[in-house]
Amino acid sequence: MNRQVILVARPNGVAQAEHFDIIETPHAILMDGQLRVRNSFLSVEPAMRGWIADKGNYSSPVEIGTPMRALAVGEIIESRHSDYQPGDIVTGWFNWQEEAVVDATAIVRRVKETDLPHSLALGVLGINGVTAHLALTGVGEPKPGDTVLVSTAAGAVGSAVGQIANILGCTTIGITGGPDKVAQCTEMFGYAAALDYHNDQLGQAIADACPHGINVYFDNTAGRISDAVYPQLALNARVVVCGTASIPSWDPWPSGPRVERHLLLKRARMQGFVIFDHMDRYEASVGQLADWVRAGELRYVEDVLTGLDACPDALAGLYRGENKGKRVIQLS
């Protein structure tokens, strides 16, 4: 039997443990062109919140009664596709389950970096690292000497953004939550300074840390944090909108300060980024990221939960800020 985590109810906001159930189903029969993958690690993404939502997102929602959509990395144990063989390590859309029978189109890539932990294919060498790399360089266009401000600076995407900006010769400032993550940003990820968003005077703290303004703002949060950032944008600043993690719900649509005047006066540019629009550059990005990891220039932290039973509460825990680094679930 194959154990799966299925969505049993659609939440308004962040899904909690009660919105999922774990079931057993018979192993699927392999058809021509398909592969059977035994999952080793399952990914937990902030974006999963949007994948579950029933409106206002860039992808169709996960259907009630079906396995939770998720990236995973695992080993092919059976193949009826000529391009893949048993023993190949692959990452793709294999969902929250122990084994997946999928078409080859579900595979994102074959994992070639066998000298590095396979779990990295879900984090710094996966969707998180590639998003950080391509969004920062393609939309943020950082230049040596720029000040780059990153929200959720200790997270899987944010920590990679800060380090890549450092590699490119920028001064990096992070925003994160709590003293432990503030220390992690400066000591582990090389930020010049890190600010705690719980600070009631966050706007002044940002101004003090960025005396010449912010050239690139990599926004993973929106909301109150971003409201404090916009007045500090430098002339011709670039804002990368990569996530909206601080918004508890989009129903009803939240109100707040408007950004238009800041963009006008600073002649700034704001652009959203979704990795699925840039899959043609994914492989090349992973190659660059892997080189930086091997050279010790790009560091990572993993928050590893164990067993499929950890899945139902894993996303809620991510939004509670429990993780330090990329959250993955390791299966035996």
C-alpha positions as CSV (number, residue, x, y, z in Angstrom):
1,M,0.0,0.0,0.0
2,N,1.1,3.6,-0.7
3,R,0.6,6.2,2.0
4,Q,-0.6,9.6,0.8
5,V,-1.4,13.0,2.5
6,I,-4.6,14.3,0.9
7,L,-6.4,17.6,1.2
8,V,-9.8,17.1,3.0
9,A,-11.0,20.7,3.4
10,R,-10.2,24.0,1.8
11,P,-9.0,26.6,4.3
12,N,-9.3,30.4,4.3
13,G,-5.6,31.3,4.9
14,V,-2.9,28.9,6.0
15,A,-3.9,25.3,6.0
16,Q,-3.7,23.6,9.4
17,A,-3.2,19.9,10.3
18,E,-7.0,19.3,10.3
19,H,-7.2,20.2,6.6
20,F,-5.2,17.1,5.7
21,D,-5.6,13.3,6.2
22,I,-3.2,10.4,5.7
23,I,-4.7,7.5,3.7
24,E,-3.4,4.2,2.3
25,T,-4.1,3.3,-1.4
26,P,-3.1,0.3,-3.5
27,H,0.1,0.9,-5.6
28,A,-0.8,2.2,-9.0
29,I,-0.1,0.0,-12.0
30,L,2.6,1.4,-14.3
31,M,1.6,2.2,-17.8
32,D,3.7,2.8,-20.9
33,G,5.7,6.0,-20.6
34,Q,5.4,6.2,-16.8
35,L,7.8,5.8,-13.9
36,R,7.5,4.8,-10.3
37,V,9.5,7.0,-7.9
38,R,10.2,6.2,-4.3
39,N,10.3,9.6,-2.5
40,S,13.2,10.4,-0.2
41,F,12.4,14.0,0.7
42,L,9.3,16.0,0.3
43,S,9.3,19.8,0.1
44,V,7.3,22.3,2.2
45,E,6.9,25.6,0.5
46,P,5.3,28.9,1.6
47,A,3.7,28.9,-1.9
48,M,1.7,25.8,-1.0
49,R,-0.8,28.1,0.8
50,G,-1.6,29.6,-2.6
51,W,-1.8,26.2,-4.3
52,I,-4.5,25.2,-1.9
53,A,-6.5,28.5,-2.2
54,D,-9.6,28.4,-4.3
55,K,-9.1,31.8,-5.9
56,G,-6.7,34.5,-6.6
57,N,-3.6,32.4,-7.4
58,Y,-1.4,31.7,-10.4
59,S,-2.2,27.9,-10.5
60,S,-5.3,25.8,-10.2
61,P,-6.1,24.8,-6.6
62,V,-5.4,21.3,-5.3
63,E,-8.6,19.3,-5.5
64,I,-10.3,18.1,-2.3
65,G,-9.6,14.4,-1.8
66,T,-6.3,14.4,-3.8
67,P,-2.7,14.2,-2.7
68,M,-1.1,17.5,-1.7
69,R,0.8,19.0,-4.6
70,A,4.5,19.1,-3.7
71,L,7.9,18.8,-5.1
72,A,9.9,15.8,-4.0
73,V,13.2,14.1,-4.8
74,G,13.5,10.3,-5.0
75,E,14.8,7.3,-6.8
76,I,13.2,5.7,-9.9
77,I,12.5,2.1,-8.9
78,E,10.5,1.1,-12.0
79,S,10.4,2.7,-15.5
80,R,8.5,2.2,-18.7
81,H,10.1,5.3,-20.3
82,S,13.2,5.0,-22.4
83,D,14.8,8.2,-21.1
84,Y,14.8,7.1,-17.5
85,Q,16.2,4.0,-15.7
86,P,15.8,2.5,-12.3
87,G,18.4,4.0,-10.0
88,D,18.1,7.5,-11.5
89,I,17.6,10.3,-8.9
90,V,15.0,12.8,-10.0
91,T,13.1,15.7,-8.6
92,G,9.6,16.7,-9.7
93,W,5.9,16.9,-8.9
94,F,5.6,13.7,-6.9
95,N,3.4,15.1,-4.1
96,W,3.1,14.3,-0.4
97,Q,3.3,10.5,-0.6
98,E,5.7,7.6,-0.2
99,E,5.7,6.5,-3.9
100,A,4.5,8.3,-7.1
101,V,3.6,6.9,-10.4
102,V,3.9,9.7,-12.9
103,D,4.4,10.6,-16.5
104,A,7.8,12.0,-17.5
105,T,6.3,15.5,-17.7
106,A,6.1,15.5,-13.9
107,I,9.9,15.4,-13.6
108,V,11.6,18.8,-13.3
109,R,15.1,17.4,-13.7
110,R,17.5,14.5,-13.2
111,V,19.7,15.2,-10.1
112,K,23.3,15.3,-11.4
113,E,25.0,16.8,-8.3
114,T,25.6,13.4,-6.8
115,D,28.5,14.8,-4.7
116,L,25.9,16.9,-2.8
117,P,23.0,15.9,-0.6
118,H,19.9,14.9,-2.6
119,S,17.7,17.0,-0.4
120,L,19.3,20.2,-1.8
121,A,17.4,19.5,-5.0
122,L,14.3,20.9,-3.1
123,G,16.1,23.9,-1.6
124,V,19.3,25.8,-2.5
125,L,19.6,23.7,-5.7
126,G,15.9,23.6,-6.4
127,I,12.9,25.9,-6.7
128,N,14.1,28.1,-3.8
129,G,17.6,28.7,-4.9
130,V,16.7,29.0,-8.6
131,T,13.9,31.5,-7.7
132,A,16.4,33.5,-5.6
133,H,19.0,33.5,-8.4
134,L,16.8,34.3,-11.4
135,A,14.5,36.8,-9.6
136,L,17.4,38.7,-8.1
137,T,19.5,38.9,-11.3
138,G,16.7,39.1,-13.8
139,V,14.3,41.5,-12.1
140,G,16.4,43.1,-9.4
141,E,19.4,43.6,-11.7
142,P,21.8,44.2,-8.8
143,K,25.0,46.2,-9.5
144,P,28.2,46.2,-7.4
145,G,27.8,48.7,-4.6
146,D,24.0,48.5,-4.5
147,T,22.1,48.1,-1.2
148,V,19.9,45.0,-1.4
149,L,17.2,44.6,1.2
150,V,15.6,41.1,1.6
151,S,12.5,40.2,3.7
152,T,12.3,36.7,5.2
153,A,16.0,36.9,5.0
154,A,16.7,33.7,6.9
155,G,14.2,31.6,4.8
156,A,15.0,29.2,2.0
157,V,14.7,31.9,-0.8
158,G,15.8,34.9,1.2
159,S,19.0,33.4,2.6
160,A,20.0,32.5,-1.0
161,V,19.1,36.0,-2.2
162,G,21.3,37.7,0.4
163,Q,24.3,35.5,-0.3
164,I,24.0,35.8,-4.1
165,A,23.8,39.6,-3.7
166,N,27.0,39.4,-1.7
167,I,28.7,37.4,-4.4
168,L,27.7,40.1,-6.9
169,G,29.3,42.9,-4.8
170,C,26.3,44.3,-3.0
171,T,25.6,45.4,0.5
172,T,22.9,43.2,2.0
173,I,20.4,44.0,4.7
174,G,18.0,41.4,6.0
175,I,14.6,41.5,7.7
176,T,13.6,38.5,9.7
177,G,11.8,37.5,12.9
178,G,13.4,37.0,16.3
179,P,16.9,37.3,17.7
180,D,18.0,33.8,16.6
181,K,17.2,34.4,13.0
182,V,18.7,37.9,13.1
183,A,22.0,36.2,14.3
184,Q,21.7,33.5,11.7
185,C,21.4,36.2,8.9
186,T,24.7,37.9,9.9
187,E,26.7,35.0,11.2
188,M,25.6,32.3,8.7
189,F,24.4,34.1,5.6
190,G,26.7,37.1,5.6
191,Y,24.3,40.0,5.8
192,A,25.9,43.3,6.7
193,A,23.0,43.9,9.1
194,A,19.7,42.2,10.0
195,L,16.5,43.7,11.4
196,D,13.8,42.1,13.5
197,Y,10.4,42.9,12.0
198,H,8.8,42.8,15.4
199,N,10.5,46.2,16.0
200,D,7.8,48.8,16.5
201,Q,10.2,51.3,14.8
202,L,11.0,49.1,11.8
203,G,10.8,52.1,9.4
204,Q,13.5,54.0,11.3
205,A,15.6,50.9,11.7
206,I,15.5,50.4,7.9
207,A,16.4,54.1,7.3
208,D,19.4,53.7,9.8
209,A,20.6,50.5,8.1
210,C,20.3,51.9,4.6
211,P,21.5,55.6,4.8
212,H,21.8,55.9,1.0
213,G,18.4,54.2,0.3
214,I,17.5,50.8,-1.1
215,N,18.5,50.0,-4.6
216,V,16.9,46.5,-4.7
217,Y,14.1,45.3,-2.4
218,F,13.4,41.5,-2.6
219,D,10.0,41.2,-1.1
220,N,8.8,37.9,0.2
221,T,6.2,39.3,2.7
222,A,4.2,42.3,1.5
223,G,2.0,43.9,4.2
224,R,3.4,46.0,7.1
225,I,7.0,45.0,6.5
226,S,6.9,46.3,2.9
227,D,5.0,49.4,4.0
228,A,8.0,50.3,6.1
229,V,10.4,49.7,3.2
230,Y,8.9,51.7,0.4
231,P,9.7,55.2,1.8
232,Q,13.4,54.2,1.8
233,L,13.7,53.3,-1.8
234,A,16.5,54.9,-3.7
235,L,16.2,56.6,-7.1
236,N,15.6,54.1,-9.8
237,A,15.1,51.2,-7.3
238,R,13.9,47.8,-8.4
239,V,11.3,45.9,-6.3
240,V,11.1,42.1,-6.8
241,V,7.7,40.8,-5.6
242,C,8.3,37.1,-4.8
243,G,5.9,36.4,-2.0
244,T,3.2,37.8,0.3
245,A,3.7,35.6,3.4
246,S,2.6,38.2,5.9
247,I,-0.9,38.6,4.5
248,P,-3.1,36.2,6.6
249,S,-5.9,36.0,4.0
250,W,-6.9,37.5,0.7
251,D,-10.6,37.1,1.5
252,P,-11.5,39.9,2.1
253,W,-8.8,41.7,0.2
254,P,-6.6,43.6,2.6
255,S,-6.2,47.4,2.5
256,G,-3.2,49.4,3.4
257,P,-0.8,52.2,2.3
258,R,-0.5,52.6,-1.4
259,V,2.9,52.3,-3.3
260,E,2.2,54.4,-6.3
261,R,3.6,57.7,-5.0
262,H,6.8,56.0,-3.9
263,L,7.3,54.4,-7.3
264,L,6.6,57.7,-9.1
265,L,8.9,59.9,-7.0
266,K,11.7,57.4,-7.0
267,R,11.1,56.3,-10.6
268,A,11.2,52.8,-9.2
269,R,10.1,49.6,-10.9
270,M,8.1,46.8,-9.2
271,Q,7.7,43.4,-10.8
272,G,6.3,40.1,-9.7
273,F,8.3,36.8,-10.2
274,V,6.9,33.3,-10.5
275,I,9.5,30.6,-11.2
276,F,7.2,28.6,-13.5
277,D,7.6,31.4,-16.2
278,H,11.4,30.8,-16.3
279,M,11.8,27.0,-16.5
280,D,14.0,27.3,-19.6
281,R,16.7,28.7,-17.4
282,Y,16.3,26.3,-14.5
283,E,19.1,23.9,-15.4
284,A,21.7,26.5,-16.0
285,S,20.8,28.2,-12.8
286,V,21.2,25.0,-10.8
287,G,24.7,24.5,-12.3
288,Q,25.8,28.0,-11.1
289,L,24.3,27.5,-7.7
290,A,26.0,24.1,-7.3
291,D,29.4,25.7,-8.1
292,W,28.8,28.3,-5.4
293,V,27.8,25.7,-2.9
294,R,31.0,23.6,-3.6
295,A,33.1,26.8,-3.4
296,G,31.7,27.6,0.1
297,E,30.2,30.9,-1.2
298,L,26.6,29.7,-0.9
299,R,25.6,28.2,2.5
300,Y,22.4,26.6,3.4
301,V,20.4,25.4,6.5
302,E,17.8,22.6,6.3
303,D,15.0,22.1,8.8
304,V,14.3,18.3,8.5
305,L,11.1,16.7,9.8
306,T,10.8,12.9,9.7
307,G,8.1,10.7,8.3
308,L,4.9,11.3,6.4
309,D,3.0,11.8,9.6
310,A,4.9,15.2,9.9
311,C,3.2,16.5,6.7
312,P,-0.2,17.7,7.9
313,D,1.2,20.4,10.3
314,A,4.3,21.2,8.3
315,L,2.9,24.1,6.3
316,A,1.3,25.7,9.3
317,G,4.5,25.3,11.3
318,L,6.3,27.1,8.5
319,Y,4.0,30.1,8.8
320,R,4.4,30.0,12.6
321,G,8.1,30.6,11.9
322,E,9.3,27.4,13.5
323,N,11.8,26.5,10.8
324,K,15.3,27.7,10.5
325,G,16.2,27.2,6.8
326,K,14.6,25.1,4.1
327,R,11.9,22.8,5.5
328,V,11.9,19.3,4.1
329,I,10.3,16.0,5.2
330,Q,12.6,13.0,5.1
331,L,11.0,9.6,4.4
332,S,12.7,6.3,5.2
